[in-house]
C-alpha cells in the first residue's frame, strides 16, 4: 500500500511567514465565501513525453513489479474487462467535476474502459470521509487505496489480513479509495489522481521519474502524459493478470512500439536506482516525526548520497530543496543558497520545469523581501505557464500573488490589483477556506519591506 503521505513539502510559501489557523477547510466554509468565485481548470490532455521505448519498458517493469518498500510483486495485476466506479460517503462539491474530467482522460488517453455506477458491486469505490477518519487508520496519510474492501470500516477490520495484502493479488476485482471530504478542492483532486492511478495500475513510486505522479516528491499532482502512457500499456491487450515479470517483459517491446512509435528511434537514458537509504533520508528530513537535528542530519545524508551517485537531475535538486526547507526558519541565507543549488540542478532538464516553478516561489520571496522587484518578476514570470499547464491552482495563485506584490513595489498598482483579483479564484480552489486564502494574502503582503500584512 502506498498512501499519499503529507510530508512537509507543500512546496509553497508556508516557510516564509508561518501562519497559525485552527480548524479545517470544511465544505460549508468553502461554499459560503465572500471572495470571488472559485476557478477550476478545463479538460486538457497532457502532452506525450519524448521518451525511448527502452526507457518506458524499464520504467514499466520497475513500477509494476515492485512495491515502494523494494519488495517484489510476483505477478502482474490489473482489472480484466470493463471497470465500474462508484462514489460513497459525503463527497465535497468539487469532486464530481474533477472525477468526470479524470475519467474522460483515462478513457481517451489511456484507453481504459471505466464508467461510473451506483451499484454496491462496483469494482472501485471512492469513499469521501473526514480526514480524521483516515488519520485514525493511517496517521501520516492524506488518502490511500486498499484492495478487496469496499469501505473504511471494511478496511479497518481487514487491514492486517491476507485480504488487503497487495503481494497476494493475482488479479484486481475490488478496491476502495479513501479521500478527505474536508480538505481543499485541490488536495482532494490530487488524492483522486494519485490513488485512482494506483488502483488501476502501478503500485510503486520512483523518485528518479521527473514527470510523473508515481513519485513521492508530490511535484506533479495530476496525471502526466508519461503516466497515461504507462496506464495505456497496463491495459494493453497483449498483457493479462497473472503474468510473470519475464512474460510481461517479452511482450512490452511490441506494446510500446504500437502506442509510442516514435520511441523506437530515441536513445535510452542511463539511470541509476535510488538507494533505500536515500529515500529514508528524504522521508526523515521532510517528515514530522523526527527532531530538527535528526531532520538536518537526514537532509545532509540525502545530499551526500546524491553527490556520491553522481546525480545531477531531479533527485539531486530535491535533496537540496529539502535542506533549504529545514534551514529557512533558522538560517535564511543558507536556505537561499540551497534553493539556488536546487534550481541549478533542476535547470539541467526540460522535464523539471514544474520543479523550478516551486523553487521560484521561494527565491522570488527573498527578492521581494529585499525590495528587488525586478529580480522577483524575472524569477516568477517564466514559471506561471508551467503552473497553469500542470493545473496546480495553489502554485499558480502563489506565483500570481508574488508577481502582484512585485508589480505594486514598482508602482504598477492597477496591474497588481487586477492580478491579485484574478489569483483569488485559483486560491479558493488551491487553498480552500476563506481564512486559508486570506492567510496566503497576508503572508505574501508581509514580504515587502516596511509593509504590514493585509
C-alpha positions in Angstrom: 0.0 0.0 0.0 1.3 3.4 -0.9 -0.8 6.1 0.8 -0.3 9.7 -0.4 1.7 10.9 2.5 1.7 14.5 3.6 5.4 15.2 4.0 6.4 18.7 4.9 6.7 19.6 1.2 3.6 21.5 0.2 6.3 23.4 -1.8 4.7 26.8 -1.4 5.5 29.8 0.8 4.4 28.5 4.2 8.0 28.6 5.4 8.3 32.4 4.6 6.0 33.5 7.3 4.3 30.8 9.4 0.6 31.4 9.9 -1.4 29.6 12.6 -5.0 28.8 12.0 -7.4 26.5 13.7 -9.9 24.3 12.1 -10.2 22.6 8.7 -11.3 24.0 5.3 -14.8 22.4 5.6 -17.2 22.2 2.6 -19.6 24.7 4.2 -16.8 27.2 4.8 -15.6 26.9 1.2 -19.1 27.3 -0.2 -20.0 30.3 1.9 -17.2 32.5 0.7 -17.0 36.3 0.5 -14.2 36.0 -2.1 -14.6 35.9 -5.9 -15.9 32.7 -7.4 -13.7 29.6 -7.3 -11.9 28.9 -10.6 -11.4 25.4 -11.9 -9.4 24.0 -14.8 -11.0 22.8 -18.0 -10.4 19.4 -19.5 -6.9 19.2 -21.2 -5.0 16.2 -22.3 -1.3 16.1 -21.2 1.3 16.1 -24.0 3.0 12.8 -24.7 6.6 12.7 -23.5 9.5 12.4 -25.9 10.9 9.1 -24.4 12.5 6.0 -25.8 10.7 2.7 -25.6 13.6 1.1 -23.9 13.2 3.6 -21.1 9.4 3.0 -21.0 10.0 -0.8 -20.7 12.5 -0.3 -17.8 10.2 2.1 -16.0 7.1 0.0 -16.5 8.7 -3.1 -15.1 10.1 -1.3 -12.1 6.8 0.4 -11.4 4.6 -2.7 -11.9 6.7 -5.4 -10.3 7.9 -3.7 -7.1 6.4 -2.1 -4.1 7.7 1.2 -2.8 9.5 -0.7 0.0 11.5 -2.6 -2.6 9.6 -5.8 -2.1 9.0 -7.7 -5.4 5.5 -8.4 -6.7 5.3 -12.0 -8.0 2.8 -11.3 -10.8 1.3 -8.5 -12.9 -2.2 -7.5 -11.9 -4.9 -5.2 -13.3 -8.6 -5.2 -13.8 -9.8 -7.5 -16.6 -12.7 -6.2 -18.6 -14.8 -3.1 -18.2 -14.3 -1.3 -14.8 -17.1 0.3 -12.8 -16.6 3.0 -10.1 -18.9 4.5 -7.5 -18.7 7.3 -5.0 -19.9 6.9 -1.4 -19.6 8.8 1.8 -20.0 12.6 1.8 -18.2 13.9 -1.2 -17.3 17.6 -1.5 -19.0 19.6 -4.2 -15.9 19.8 -6.5 -15.3 16.0 -6.6 -17.9 15.2 -9.2 -16.4 17.6 -11.8 -12.8 16.6 -11.1 -13.7 12.9 -11.3 -15.6 13.3 -14.5 -12.7 15.1 -16.1 -10.2 12.4 -14.9 -12.4 9.5 -16.2 -12.7 11.3 -19.6 -8.9 11.5 -19.7 -8.4 7.9 -18.7 -10.7 6.7 -21.4 -9.3 8.9 -24.1 -5.6 8.9 -23.2 -5.1 5.5 -21.6 -7.8 3.6 -23.4 -9.3 2.3 -20.1 -12.9 1.2 -20.2 -14.1 2.8 -16.9 -17.6 4.1 -16.1 -19.5 5.2 -13.1 -22.3 3.3 -11.3 -24.3 3.5 -8.1 -24.1 -0.3 -7.6 -22.6 -1.7 -4.5 -20.8 -4.3 -6.7 -18.6 -1.6 -8.3 -15.0 -2.6 -8.9 -13.7 0.7 -7.4 -15.4 2.5 -4.5 -14.3 6.1 -3.7 -15.4 6.9 -0.1 -15.2 10.5 0.9 -14.7 10.8 4.7 -13.4 13.4 7.2 -9.6 13.5 7.2 -9.5 12.5 10.8 -11.2 9.2 9.9 -8.3 8.5 7.6 -5.7 9.5 10.1 -7.2 7.3 12.8 -6.3 4.4 10.4 -3.1 5.7 8.9 -1.8 8.7 10.8 0.5 10.1 8.1 -1.8 9.5 5.2 -3.8 12.2 3.4 -5.6 9.5 1.4 -5.0 5.9 0.3 -6.2 2.9 -1.7 -6.7 -0.7 -0.5 -7.5 -4.0 -2.3 -10.5 -6.2 -1.6 -12.5 -3.8 0.5 -15.5 -1.5 -0.1 -15.4 0.9 2.8 -13.2 2.3 5.5 -15.0 0.2 8.1 -14.3 -2.9 6.0 -10.6 -1.9 5.7 -10.3 -1.4 9.5 -11.5 -5.0 10.1 -9.3 -6.5 7.3 -6.2 -4.3 7.3 -3.8 -6.9 8.8 -5.3 -9.9 6.9 -4.1 -11.5 3.7 -7.2 -9.9 2.0 -5.5 -6.5 1.9 -2.0 -7.7 1.0 -1.1 -6.4 -2.4 1.6 -9.0 -2.9 -1.0 -11.8 -2.7 -3.2 -10.4 -5.5 -3.5 -12.4 -8.7 -5.9 -10.0 -10.4 -7.9 -6.9 -9.4 -11.6 -7.1 -8.9 -12.5 -4.8 -6.0 -10.7 -1.8 -4.4 -11.5 1.2 -2.3 -10.0 4.7 -2.3 -10.4 6.9 0.7 -10.4 10.6 0.2 -10.8 13.5 2.7 -14.0 15.4 2.2 -12.9 18.4 4.3 -9.6 19.3 2.6 -9.1 22.0 -0.1 -10.6 21.1 -3.5 -7.1 20.8 -5.0 -5.9 18.4 -2.3 -9.0 16.2 -2.9 -8.3 16.2 -6.6 -4.6 15.5 -6.2 -5.5 12.5 -4.0 -8.0 11.4 -6.6 -5.5 11.4 -9.4 -2.8 9.6 -7.5 -4.9 7.0 -5.8 -7.0 6.1 -8.8 -3.8 5.8 -10.8 -2.6 3.3 -8.3 -5.9 1.5 -8.1 -5.7 0.9 -11.9 -2.0 0.5 -12.4 1.5 0.6 -10.8 1.9 0.2 -7.0 5.4 1.6 -6.9 6.8 5.1 -6.7 10.2 6.1 -8.3 11.9 9.2 -7.1 14.0 9.2 -10.3 11.0 9.9 -12.5 10.8 13.7 -13.2 7.5 13.8 -14.9 5.1 11.5 -13.1 2.7 11.3 -10.2 4.4 7.9 -9.5 7.0 9.8 -7.5 6.8 10.6 -3.8 8.1 14.1 -4.2 4.5 15.2 -4.9 5.6 17.7 -7.5 3.2 16.5 -10.1 -0.4 16.4 -8.8 -2.4 15.4 -11.9 -1.6 12.5 -14.2 1.0 13.4 -16.8 1.5 12.2 -20.4 4.0 9.7 -19.1 1.5 8.4 -16.6 -1.1 8.0 -19.2 1.3 6.1 -21.4 2.1 3.7 -18.5 -1.6 3.2 -17.9 -2.3 2.6 -21.5 0.4 -0.1 -21.6 -1.1 -1.6 -18.4 -4.3 -2.3 -20.2 -2.8 -3.4 -23.5 -4.4 -6.5 -25.0 -1.0 -8.2 -25.0 -1.0 -8.3 -21.2 -3.1 -10.0 -18.6 -3.2 -10.5 -14.9 -1.1 -13.3 -13.5 1.8 -12.9 -15.9 5.3 -13.1 -14.5 7.8 -10.3 -14.9 9.6 -12.3 -17.7 6.4 -12.8 -19.6 5.4 -9.1 -19.4 9.0 -8.1 -20.4 8.8 -10.2 -23.6 5.6 -8.5 -24.7 6.4 -4.9 -23.8 8.5 -4.1 -26.9 5.5 -4.7 -29.2 3.2 -2.9 -26.8 5.3 0.3 -26.8 6.1 0.1 -30.5 2.3 0.3 -31.0 1.5 3.1 -28.5 4.7 5.1 -28.8 6.0 4.5 -32.3 8.4 7.5 -32.2 10.1 5.9 -29.1 11.7 3.2 -31.3 14.2 5.7 -32.6 15.1 7.5 -29.4 18.2 6.7 -27.5 17.9 5.4 -24.0 18.9 7.4 -20.9 21.2 5.9 -18.3 19.7 5.9 -14.9 20.8 4.6 -11.5 18.5 3.1 -8.9 17.5 5.1 -5.9 19.1 3.5 -2.8 16.7 2.8 0.0 19.0 4.9 2.3 18.3 8.0 0.2 14.6 7.5 0.2 14.6 7.0 4.0 16.8 10.1 4.5 14.3 12.2 2.4 11.4 10.8 4.4 13.1 11.7 7.6 14.2 15.1 6.5 10.7 16.1 5.4 8.6 14.1 7.8 7.1 15.5 11.0 8.1 12.8 13.5 11.9 13.4 13.9 13.7 16.1 15.8 15.1 19.2 14.0 18.6 17.9 14.5 17.7 14.4 13.1 16.0 16.0 10.1 19.0 18.2 9.3 21.3 15.2 9.5 19.0 13.3 7.2 19.0 16.1 4.7 22.8 16.2 4.7 22.8 12.4 4.2 20.4 12.7 1.2 22.7 15.3 -0.4 25.8 13.1 0.3 24.2 10.1 -1.3 23.0 12.1 -4.3 26.5 13.5 -4.9 28.1 10.1 -4.3 25.9 8.6 -7.0 26.7 11.4 -9.4 23.1 12.5 -9.7 22.5 15.8 -11.5 18.8 15.7 -12.1 15.6 15.9 -10.1 16.8 13.8 -7.2 19.8 16.0 -6.6 17.7 19.1 -6.8 15.1 17.7 -4.4 17.8 16.9 -1.8 18.9 20.5 -1.8 15.3 21.6 -1.7 14.7 19.5 1.4 17.8 21.0 3.0 16.6 24.5 2.2 13.2 24.0 3.8 14.8 22.8 7.0 17.2 25.8 7.1 14.7 28.5 6.2 13.5 29.4 9.7 16.9 29.2 11.3 19.4 30.3 8.7 17.6 32.1 5.7 20.9 32.8 4.0 22.0 29.2 4.0 18.5 28.2 2.9 18.7 30.6 0.0 21.9 29.0 -1.2 20.3 25.6 -1.1 17.3 26.8 -3.1 19.7 28.2 -5.7 21.5 24.9 -5.8 18.2 23.1 -6.3 17.3 25.4 -9.1 20.7 24.9 -10.7 20.2 21.2 -10.9 16.5 21.4 -11.9 17.5 23.8 -14.7 19.5 21.0 -16.4 16.5 19.3 -17.8 13.3 20.4 -19.5 11.4 17.7 -17.6 11.8 19.7 -14.3 10.2 22.9 -15.3 7.5 22.5 -12.7 10.1 21.8 -10.0 11.7 25.1 -10.9 8.3 26.8 -10.6 8.1 25.7 -6.9 11.6 26.9 -6.2 10.9 30.2 -7.8 8.2 30.9 -5.2 11.0 30.8 -2.6 13.7 32.7 -4.4 11.2 35.4 -5.5 10.1 35.8 -1.9 13.7 36.6 -1.0 13.9 39.2 -3.8 10.7 40.9 -2.7 11.8 41.0 0.9 15.0 42.8 -0.2 13.0 45.3 -2.3 14.2 43.9 -5.6 11.0 43.9 -7.6 12.7 43.4 -11.0 14.6 40.4 -9.8 11.3 38.9 -8.4 9.5 39.4 -11.6 12.3 37.8 -13.6 12.1 34.8 -11.3 8.3 34.5 -11.4 7.3 35.2 -14.9 8.9 32.2 -16.7 7.1 29.7 -14.4 3.4 30.9 -14.4 2.7 28.9 -17.6 4.1 25.7 -16.1 1.9 26.1 -13.0 -1.1 26.7 -15.2 -0.3 23.7 -17.5 0.1 21.4 -14.6 -3.3 22.5 -13.3 -1.8 23.5 -9.9 -4.1 26.2 -8.6 -2.2 26.7 -5.3 1.1 27.2 -7.1 -0.5 29.4 -9.8 -2.2 31.6 -7.2 1.0 31.9 -5.2 3.1 32.9 -8.2 0.4 35.5 -9.2 0.3 37.0 -5.7 4.1 37.2 -5.6 4.0 38.9 -9.0 1.3 41.3 -7.9 3.4 42.3 -4.9 6.4 42.9 -7.1 4.3 45.0 -9.5 3.0 47.1 -6.6 6.5 47.7 -5.5 7.2 49.2 -8.9 4.2 51.5 -8.7 2.1 49.5 -11.2 -0.8 49.5 -8.9 -3.6 48.8 -11.4 -1.8 45.8 -12.8 -1.1 44.5 -9.3 -4.7 44.9 -8.3 -6.1 43.1 -11.4 -3.6 40.2 -11.0 -4.3 39.8 -7.3 -8.1 39.7 -8.0 -7.5 37.0 -10.7 -5.4 35.0 -8.3 -8.2 34.7 -5.7 -10.4 32.4 -7.7 -7.4 30.0 -8.1 -6.5 30.4 -4.4 -10.0 29.3 -3.4 -9.5 26.0 -5.3 -5.9 25.6 -4.2 -6.2 26.6 -0.5 -9.9 26.2 0.2 -11.5 28.2 3.0 -11.5 32.0 3.1 -9.2 32.0 6.1 -6.6 29.9 4.2 -6.8 32.3 1.2 -6.5 35.4 3.4 -3.6 33.9 5.3 -1.8 33.4 2.0 -2.5 37.0 1.0 -1.3 38.3 4.3 1.8 36.1 4.2 2.9 37.4 0.8 2.0 41.0 1.6 4.2 40.9 4.6 7.2 40.1 2.5 7.5 43.7 1.2 9.9 45.8 3.2 8.1 48.2 5.6 4.7 46.7 4.8 2.3 45.1 7.3 0.1 42.1 6.5 -3.2 42.7 4.8 
